[in-house]
Amino acid sequence: MATRTEIFPLRYTLAKRSGRSLPSMRLFFRKAWCWLAIARQRYRTRQQLAQLDDRALQDIGLSRADACQEAEKPFWRE
């Protein structure tokens, strides 16, 4: 029967080279994936905010200038 290192040689080689264990690499990729999901949500939300008309903005208590300022922020900023 094949060992795990024979089945997944690249994974173990990368973990060995970086000096990290596999659980810490999994944690890194999980955090990166979560960050990407949050960044994508920010981008979509800001694009939707930019498309609202003045009446809808007034309903949520924002001016057109506030909406434009928020929509112009890059996705990596909160």
BELMONOR-V297623 format. One record per helix or strand of 2 or more residues. SS is the DSSP state (~ for helix, > for strand). FROM is the first residue (numbers start at 0). LEN is the number of residues. If there is no record, write none. Layout:
SS:FROM:LEN
SS:FROM:LEN
This chain:
~:3:4
~:8:10
~:21:30
~:53:6
~:63:8
